[in-house]
Amino acid sequence: MPLAKDPLVFMLSPERICQSLPGLNRLLEVTRVLALEIDLAPALDAIVKEASHALECDRALLYQYDPKRETLFTAAGTDVPVHLRIDQGIPGYVARQRQMVNVRDTAADPRWDSTYDKAAGYRTKTILAVPLVAARDGLLLGVLEMLNNQGGPFDADDESLAIAFSNHAAAALDRARLVEELQRRKELEASLNIAREVQRRFMPSQMPQIPGYEAATWWFPNEAVGGDYCDVIPLEGGRTALCIADVCGHGLGPSLLMASVRASLRTLLLRETSPQVLLESVGHALVDDFQNGAFVTMVLAILDPLSHEVSFANAGHAPAMLYRAEDRSFVELESTGLPIGVIEEPDCPLGPVLTMHPGDIVVLGTDGIIESMDQRGTQFGNERLQECIVKGACGPLPELVRNIGRAVELHYVGDSPPDDLTLLAVRRDAES
């Protein structure tokens, strides 16, 4: 039997109106309780209690629907925990069909299931079951089930009252769902705020001085918060470590993982300057932190401003390149190993040592730069990135990275990029 279109309207026969005044009073009591009661459990208890009295039945049960497991479980009306599959018994049928069912004789109904009776030591003879559906979005919330009418089978007036009580039950469940959603949003927002602050600290607050060189960064965070990390670290002997990394995923978890990577790297740099040893050591130190498929791509370069040599190791990261000012060509700092966390025994050999000439620029970015897509699904790509570098190579370095960022922002679709956008550029002075 389909439910009434208006969830607040139920009809009683004229003969039953006087008889049903106690039932109507109980319905009003439920309305009062729902207005005052914030917690879900007491509200549901009041609904099944008043419904069983109003319909003069032996007991009422409320099954709540678990969409993840596709099961119904007893949430009110009994202390006996019962779980039913969505295709099991009268409650399952009502939930699937989203229609009220009035069973006059359970023994003669093939849909009936004895799971509750066996668990509770009970004998069900008649059933009136009504689906609980959210008014705001039509989501299935559960089933309200009345058992064993004291006057025989449930009649049409009982059905009308049951619909009214089911509307109250659905409203209570939906209100609880809304509160839970709002709470999750608050928790998520708090988590994202923490993640944003953690990630902000991954970016250099000010650039260290590198004799004969200039450095600049640009960062545009994704709303969901990722795990980009960019660093310029002075070392003993005048050398400088240049690092950029990206952890897969978004949210607080990836940000905290990257915080561990940053802390490990900075600690290791106190006694080691080989990019290969450093990346492999980070992988060993954090092997237990890389779970559920987590991994980090990273390129680490060590710049010696005296010899102008750059040694590097690249754990599956792109883009990373050296711009040659003399002929406007590019040398890729190609990957020399797998991302950190992919295998338990990391292996990330050194790449070829590069020499920076006057005007040359090392450009390191995260994959959000080259993978940003336009409306046609075309990526920004390495070619556009290199065009931007060539165009701005002779101008101020901070302006170069900002202009690259603007070009990417104009390219992607939407108010926020699909991933974090991070750039690090280091240029040798033209006269050094």
URVENHU-V459921 format. One record per run of one state. SS is the DSSP state (a for helix, b for strand, c for the rest). FROM is the first residue (numbers start at 0). TO is the last residue. If there is no record, write none. Layout:
BEGIN
((SS;FROM;TO) (SS;FROM;TO))
END
This chain:
BEGIN
((c;0;12) (a;13;18) (c;19;19) (a;20;35) (c;36;38) (a;39;53) (c;54;55) (b;56;65) (c;66;69) (b;70;75) (c;76;81) (b;82;84) (c;85;87) (a;88;96) (c;97;99) (b;100;102) (c;103;104) (a;105;107) (c;108;113) (a;114;119) (c;120;125) (b;126;132) (c;133;138) (b;139;148) (c;149;154) (a;155;199) (c;200;211) (b;212;219) (c;220;226) (b;227;233) (c;234;234) (a;235;237) (c;238;238) (b;239;246) (c;247;250) (a;251;267) (c;268;273) (a;274;284) (c;285;285) (a;286;288) (c;289;294) (b;295;303) (c;304;307) (b;308;314) (c;315;318) (b;319;323) (c;324;327) (b;328;331) (c;332;335) (b;336;336) (c;337;338) (b;339;339) (c;340;346) (b;347;347) (c;348;352) (b;353;354) (c;355;359) (b;360;364) (c;365;365) (a;366;370) (c;371;371) (b;372;372) (c;373;377) (b;378;378) (c;379;379) (a;380;391) (c;392;395) (a;396;410) (c;411;419) (b;420;427) (c;428;431))
END
